[in-house]
């Protein structure tokens, strides 16, 4: 009698097909419980260690916000940026305060990038909870997108328009959903919508201080 070790018994093949066709009750229940649009759990949901440098940055950002409501601060920021650069010439905006430090127009270009990136992250977190959120190299963006050659007045206007769009979206989504919405940041791990808003608000104030410091340095 010959034995075919490469072939599974007929009964096993039938059982295998049934397992694939009818998932376990536990898996079916988990699928039903998943919020609509949420991403399935993946390896990216593992806890991500935060570096000391990133921890210091987050602490500094929170100190700028000082516990204040992030939405209120986000509404005020575009007008503050406009006032902070009022009266400056293009050459003044391009002048760097020190080697390796951004000029005012480069800061504005970075703030425009931030509006695009954070607006994207907020939308993903609200519409598809658990989505992966990639970090980005802000130095590379500023250099390779040539923000130093940007138009300061236009950048301020774009920041205002992008911010209004983001705030409109946030106003359309009930606040209880802000707590459930989150993304998996490649450097920070799980980041809720609320936390993202807090970081934007503190980030605004940090760069506003930088612009004021440059003006003070050059007595503009």
C-alpha positions in Angstrom: 0.0 0.0 0.0 1.4 3.4 -1.0 1.1 6.4 1.3 0.9 9.9 -0.1 2.4 12.1 2.7 2.0 15.3 0.6 -1.8 15.0 0.5 -4.0 15.8 3.5 -6.9 13.4 4.3 -10.2 14.3 2.6 -11.9 14.9 6.0 -9.2 17.4 7.0 -9.6 19.4 3.8 -13.3 19.7 4.4 -12.8 20.9 8.0 -10.1 23.4 6.8 -12.5 24.9 4.3 -15.2 25.3 6.9 -12.9 27.1 9.2 -12.0 29.6 6.5 -15.6 30.1 5.5 -17.1 30.5 9.0 -14.8 32.7 11.3 -15.0 32.1 15.0 -17.6 33.9 17.1 -14.9 35.8 18.9 -13.5 37.2 15.6 -16.9 38.0 14.3 -17.8 39.9 17.5 -14.6 41.9 17.3 -15.3 42.8 13.7 -18.8 44.0 14.6 -17.4 46.0 17.6 -14.8 47.9 15.5 -15.9 51.5 14.8 -16.9 52.1 11.3 -13.9 53.1 9.2 -11.4 52.0 11.9 -8.3 50.2 10.8 -7.7 46.6 11.9 -5.2 46.2 14.7 -1.7 45.7 13.4 1.9 45.5 14.6 2.1 49.3 14.4 -0.2 49.5 17.4 2.6 48.3 19.7 3.9 50.7 22.3 6.6 52.9 20.7 9.4 54.2 23.0 9.7 58.0 23.1 13.2 59.4 22.9 14.4 61.9 25.5 14.7 64.6 22.9 11.1 64.1 21.8 9.9 64.0 25.4 11.6 67.3 26.0 10.0 68.8 22.9 6.5 67.6 23.9 7.0 69.0 27.4 8.1 72.4 26.0 5.1 72.5 23.7 2.7 71.8 26.6 4.3 74.6 28.6 3.5 77.0 25.8 -0.1 76.0 25.8 -0.2 76.1 29.6 -3.5 74.1 29.9 -5.5 76.5 27.7 -8.2 75.3 25.3 -6.4 74.3 22.1 -9.3 75.3 19.8 -9.4 78.8 21.2 -5.6 79.2 20.7 -5.8 77.7 17.2 -8.4 80.3 16.2 -6.3 83.2 17.4 -3.0 82.0 15.9 -3.3 83.1 12.2 -4.0 86.7 13.2 -1.0 86.7 15.6 1.3 85.4 12.8 0.1 88.2 10.6 0.8 90.9 13.2 4.2 89.4 14.1 5.5 89.8 10.5 3.7 93.1 9.7 6.0 95.7 8.2 8.9 93.4 7.4 10.5 93.5 4.0 11.2 90.3 2.0 14.9 90.7 2.8 14.3 90.9 6.5 12.1 87.9 6.4 14.8 85.9 4.6 17.6 86.9 7.1 18.6 84.1 9.4 19.4 85.0 13.1 22.3 82.5 13.2 23.9 79.8 11.1 21.7 76.8 10.9 18.7 78.7 12.3 15.5 79.4 10.3 14.6 82.8 9.0 11.1 84.2 9.5 10.0 83.2 6.1 11.3 79.7 6.7 9.3 79.5 9.9 6.2 80.5 8.0 6.9 77.9 5.4 7.2 75.3 8.1 3.9 76.5 9.7 2.2 76.0 6.3 3.6 72.4 6.1 2.4 71.8 9.6 -1.2 72.8 8.6 -1.1 70.4 5.8 0.4 67.5 7.8 -1.6 67.9 10.9 -4.8 68.5 9.0 -4.2 65.2 7.2 -3.5 63.5 10.6 -6.7 64.9 12.2 -8.8 63.8 9.3 -7.4 60.3 9.3 -7.7 59.9 13.0 -11.4 61.0 12.9 -12.5 59.1 9.8 -10.3 56.0 10.1 -9.3 55.5 13.8 -6.0 53.6 14.2 -4.6 54.7 10.9 -0.8 54.9 10.6 0.6 58.5 10.8 4.1 58.9 9.4 6.5 61.4 10.9 8.3 63.7 8.5 11.7 65.5 8.4 10.9 69.1 8.9 14.4 70.2 8.1 14.4 68.4 4.8 11.0 69.9 3.9 12.2 73.4 4.7 15.4 73.0 2.7 14.2 71.0 -0.3 10.9 72.9 -0.7 13.0 76.1 -0.6 10.9 77.9 2.0 13.5 80.6 2.2 12.4 81.8 -1.3 8.8 81.9 -0.2 6.5 84.9 -0.1 5.8 85.8 3.5 2.5 87.5 2.9 1.2 84.6 0.8 2.3 82.1 3.4 0.4 83.9 6.1 -2.7 83.9 4.0 -2.3 80.2 3.2 -1.8 79.3 6.9 -5.0 81.2 7.7 -7.0 79.4 5.0 -5.7 76.0 5.9 -6.4 76.6 9.6 -10.0 77.7 8.9 -10.5 74.5 6.9 -9.2 72.3 9.8 -11.4 74.2 12.3 -14.4 73.8 10.1 -13.9 70.0 10.0 -13.4 69.9 13.8 -16.6 71.9 14.2 -18.6 69.4 12.1 -17.5 66.4 14.3 -19.1 66.0 17.7 -16.5 66.4 20.5 -17.2 62.9 22.0 -15.8 61.5 18.8 -12.5 63.4 19.4 -11.8 61.1 22.3 -12.4 57.9 20.2 -10.4 59.2 17.2 -6.7 58.4 17.2 -3.8 57.5 14.9 -0.6 55.5 15.4 2.3 58.0 15.0 5.5 56.4 13.8 7.5 58.3 16.5 5.0 58.9 19.3 2.7 55.9 19.2 -1.0 56.3 19.8 -2.0 59.9 19.5 -5.6 61.0 20.0 -7.3 63.8 18.2 -7.4 65.8 21.4 -3.7 65.4 21.8 -3.0 66.4 18.2 -5.0 69.6 18.8 -3.0 70.4 21.9 0.3 69.9 20.1 -0.8 72.2 17.2 -1.7 75.0 19.7 1.6 74.8 21.6 3.5 74.5 18.3 2.0 77.8 17.1 3.0 79.7 20.2 6.6 78.2 20.1 7.1 79.5 16.6 5.4 82.8 17.3 8.0 83.4 20.0 10.8 82.6 17.6 9.5 85.2 15.1 9.4 87.8 17.9 12.9 86.9 19.1 14.3 87.4 15.6 12.7 90.8 15.3 14.1 91.7 18.7 17.6 90.5 17.8 17.7 92.8 14.7 15.7 95.6 16.3 13.0 95.5 13.6 
